[in-house]
């Protein structure tokens, strides 16, 4: 396993000479992983895989969410049950365990299962950015669908899908069959939330909404308006449930973000979907690759 450390320049402020943390670069199953120190937060790190940002973690404040899409998923976590109540969460895709740390910090005594296929990445993150030993977080290094299949019926208050391989969501995690198993795992009042990435003409995003609509009766979408208009490549968070969603509160929170987002639901979401065809295992393809300019 190739490994190197790149030392950053000393930070001199007010005559006090402080040595900045060094980056960690290591080969993992999914490519080249880099843990880059955050210059503005003392014990915070950004995880990149092959140059694509995957996660941001602040070890001193795990309730801090830096990435836009993670803040939107944080809103979903905050609304899945009354404030502070422990919840049961399945995370498909682990990264640096940012959202699992957030749940543990904001809802102590929650029970969580993280399914992250990249065992070498899990080892790296556990070593360099250790989890709170008191947090009830179990990590399984298996494929997302394999791990999901082992979760009991109705166990989860929330299932979060945030799985990327080479900056693309694998095809087998985009189908109706996959979402049918998600619904099996989510309890009657629970939620499913997925981080989706797409750009013009948004065919992948529309197909994912149509696929979810065939499995869950209630849907909402949170995204930057420029992404929804097909002006640029970006992330959208799809939320699904068997019961009505807290749309007004989601809308308020999304609008108050540092980078405000829009919430689509009901007729406007159906109109946005535009008659897209649901995806099956037989027709599934990976999400589109982002243009190189996205990570510059």
C-alpha positions in Angstrom: 0.0 0.0 0.0 1.5 3.3 -1.1 1.6 6.0 1.4 3.1 9.5 1.7 2.7 12.5 3.9 2.9 16.0 2.5 4.0 18.6 5.0 2.3 22.0 4.8 4.0 25.2 5.5 4.3 26.5 9.1 1.6 28.9 10.1 2.9 32.1 11.7 0.3 34.3 13.4 1.1 37.1 15.8 4.6 35.8 16.4 3.3 32.4 17.5 4.8 29.7 15.2 2.5 26.8 14.8 3.1 23.7 12.7 0.1 22.9 10.5 -1.1 19.4 10.2 0.2 17.4 7.3 -1.9 15.8 4.6 -2.2 12.0 4.4 -2.1 10.4 0.9 -2.8 6.7 0.7 -3.9 4.2 -1.9 -7.3 2.6 -1.1 -9.5 0.2 -3.0 -11.4 3.0 -4.8 -8.3 5.0 -5.9 -6.0 7.5 -4.3 -7.3 8.9 -1.0 -6.2 12.2 0.4 -7.0 13.6 3.8 -6.3 17.3 3.6 -6.2 19.5 6.7 -8.7 22.4 6.8 -6.7 25.7 7.1 -9.6 27.4 8.9 -10.6 24.7 11.5 -8.1 23.2 13.9 -8.9 19.5 13.6 -10.9 19.4 10.5 -10.1 17.4 7.3 -11.4 16.9 3.8 -11.4 13.5 2.2 -10.7 13.3 -1.5 -10.7 10.2 -3.7 -8.9 10.6 -7.0 -9.2 14.4 -6.6 -12.9 14.4 -6.0 -14.0 15.8 -2.6 -16.0 13.1 -0.7 -16.3 14.2 2.9 -15.4 16.9 5.4 -15.0 16.1 9.1 -14.4 18.4 12.1 -13.2 16.2 14.9 -13.7 19.0 17.5 -17.3 19.7 16.2 -18.9 16.7 14.4 -22.1 18.6 14.2 -20.5 21.0 11.7 -21.4 20.1 8.1 -19.3 21.9 5.5 -20.5 20.5 2.2 -23.8 21.8 0.8 -25.3 18.3 0.1 -24.3 17.1 3.6 -26.0 20.1 5.2 -29.2 19.2 3.3 -28.9 15.6 4.5 -28.4 17.1 7.9 -31.8 18.8 7.6 -33.4 15.4 6.9 -31.7 13.9 9.9 -32.9 16.7 12.1 -36.5 16.2 11.0 -36.7 12.4 11.0 -37.8 12.4 14.7 -38.3 14.9 17.5 -35.1 16.8 18.4 -32.6 14.8 20.4 -34.5 11.5 20.1 -32.2 8.5 19.3 -32.7 7.1 15.9 -31.7 4.0 13.9 -29.9 4.9 10.7 -28.4 2.9 7.8 -25.7 4.7 5.8 -25.0 3.3 2.4 -21.6 4.7 1.7 -19.3 5.8 4.5 -16.6 8.2 3.2 -15.2 9.7 6.4 -18.4 8.9 8.3 -19.4 12.6 8.4 -23.1 12.0 8.7 -22.8 9.1 11.1 -20.7 11.4 13.4 -23.4 14.1 13.0 -26.1 11.7 14.1 -24.1 10.6 17.1 -23.3 14.2 18.1 -26.8 15.5 17.7 -28.8 12.4 18.8 -26.8 10.6 21.4 -27.6 6.9 21.9 -28.6 6.5 18.3 -27.8 3.1 16.7 -26.2 3.2 13.2 -25.0 0.9 10.6 -22.5 2.1 7.9 -22.0 0.1 4.8 -18.8 1.1 3.0 -17.4 -1.4 0.5 -13.8 0.1 0.5 -12.2 -1.7 3.4 -8.9 0.1 2.9 -10.7 3.4 3.1 -12.4 2.4 6.3 -9.1 1.4 7.8 -7.6 4.8 6.8 -10.4 6.8 8.3 -10.6 4.8 11.5 -6.8 5.3 12.0 -6.5 9.0 11.1 -10.0 10.3 12.0 -11.1 7.9 14.8 -14.8 7.6 15.7 -16.0 8.3 19.2 -15.7 4.9 21.0 -19.0 5.6 22.7 -20.9 6.1 19.5 -23.1 3.1 18.5 -21.7 2.9 15.0 -21.1 -0.4 13.3 -19.2 -0.4 10.0 -19.5 -3.2 7.4 -17.1 -3.4 4.5 -19.4 -5.0 1.9 -21.3 -3.8 -1.2 -24.2 -1.5 -0.4 -26.9 -3.9 -1.6 -25.4 -6.8 0.2 -25.2 -4.9 3.4 -28.8 -3.6 3.0 -30.1 -7.1 2.5 -28.9 -8.0 6.0 -30.8 -5.3 7.7 -34.0 -6.5 9.3 -37.4 -5.5 8.0 -38.6 -2.1 9.3 -35.4 -1.6 11.4 -34.4 1.9 10.2 -35.9 5.3 10.9 -33.7 6.6 8.1 -31.7 5.1 5.2 -29.1 7.5 3.6 -27.6 6.6 0.2 -24.4 8.4 -0.6 -22.4 5.9 -2.6 -20.0 7.0 -5.3 -17.3 5.0 -7.2 -15.1 7.3 -9.2 -17.5 10.2 -8.6 -20.4 8.1 -10.1 -23.2 6.3 -8.3 -22.9 2.6 -9.3 -25.7 1.4 -11.6 -27.1 -1.3 -9.3 -27.9 1.4 -6.7 -30.2 3.3 -9.0 -32.9 0.7 -9.7 -36.4 0.1 -8.5 -35.3 -3.3 -7.1 -32.7 -1.5 -4.9 -35.3 0.9 -3.7 -37.8 -1.8 -3.0 -35.3 -3.3 -0.5 -34.7 0.2 0.9 -38.5 0.4 1.6 -38.4 -3.0 3.3 -35.8 -1.7 5.7 -37.4 1.7 6.5 -40.1 1.6 9.2 -43.6 2.8 8.6 -42.8 6.5 9.5 -39.2 6.4 8.3 -37.4 8.3 5.5 -35.1 7.5 2.7 -32.6 10.2 1.5 -30.2 9.9 -1.4 -27.4 12.2 -2.6 -27.7 12.3 -6.4 -25.3 14.1 -8.8 -26.2 15.1 -12.3 -25.9 17.8 -14.9 -27.7 19.0 -18.1 -30.0 17.5 -19.4 -30.7 16.0 -15.9 -31.9 12.7 -17.4 -30.3 10.7 -14.5 -32.0 12.8 -11.9 -35.4 12.7 -13.5 -35.1 8.9 -13.9 -34.2 8.5 -10.2 -37.3 10.6 -9.2 -39.5 8.4 -11.4 -38.0 5.2 -9.9 -38.5 6.4 -6.4 -42.1 7.4 -7.2 -42.8 3.8 -8.1 -41.8 2.6 -4.7 -42.6 5.5 -2.3 -45.8 7.6 -2.4 -44.3 10.7 -0.9 -41.2 12.5 -2.5 -39.4 15.8 -2.2 -36.2 17.1 -3.8 -33.7 19.6 -2.4 -31.3 21.3 -4.9 -29.7 24.5 -5.9 -32.0 26.3 -8.4 -29.2 26.5 -11.0 -28.9 22.7 -10.9 -32.6 22.3 -11.3 -32.6 24.6 -14.3 -29.9 22.5 -15.9 -27.4 25.3 -15.8 -24.6 23.3 -14.1 -23.6 19.9 -12.7 -24.3 19.5 -9.0 -25.9 17.5 -6.2 -29.6 17.1 -5.3 -31.0 15.3 -2.3 -34.0 13.1 -3.0 -36.2 12.3 0.1 -38.9 9.6 0.1 -41.4 8.2 2.6 -44.6 6.3 3.0 -46.1 9.2 4.9 -46.3 12.9 4.2 -43.0 14.7 4.4 -42.2 17.8 6.5 -42.0 20.0 3.4 -42.6 23.4 5.0 -39.8 22.9 7.5 -37.4 21.4 4.9 -38.2 24.4 2.7 -37.4 26.9 5.5 -34.1 25.2 6.4 -33.0 24.8 2.7 -33.7 28.5 2.0 -31.8 29.6 5.1 -28.6 27.8 4.1 -25.4 29.8 3.3 -26.0 28.5 -0.3 -29.9 28.5 -0.4 -31.6 25.6 -2.1 -35.1 25.0 -3.4 -37.5 22.2 -2.4 -39.7 20.6 -5.1 -42.6 18.3 -4.2 -46.1 17.4 -5.4 -47.1 18.7 -8.8 -44.0 20.7 -9.4 -41.8 17.7 -8.8 -44.0 15.6 -11.1 -43.7 18.3 -13.8 -39.9 18.4 -13.3 -39.7 14.6 -13.8 -41.3 15.1 -17.2 -42.5 11.5 -17.9 -39.1 9.9 -17.2 -39.1 6.1 -17.2 -38.4 4.2 -13.9 -35.0 2.4 -13.8 -34.8 -1.4 -13.3 -31.8 -3.6 -12.7 -31.9 -4.5 -16.4 -31.8 -0.9 -17.6 -29.7 0.7 -14.9 -26.5 2.6 -15.7 -24.1 4.5 -13.5 -24.8 8.2 -12.9 -23.0 10.6 -15.3 -19.4 11.5 -14.6 -18.9 15.1 -13.5 -17.1 17.4 -15.9 -13.4 18.1 -14.9 -14.3 21.7 -14.1 -16.4 20.7 -11.1 -13.4 20.0 -9.0 -11.2 22.9 -10.0 
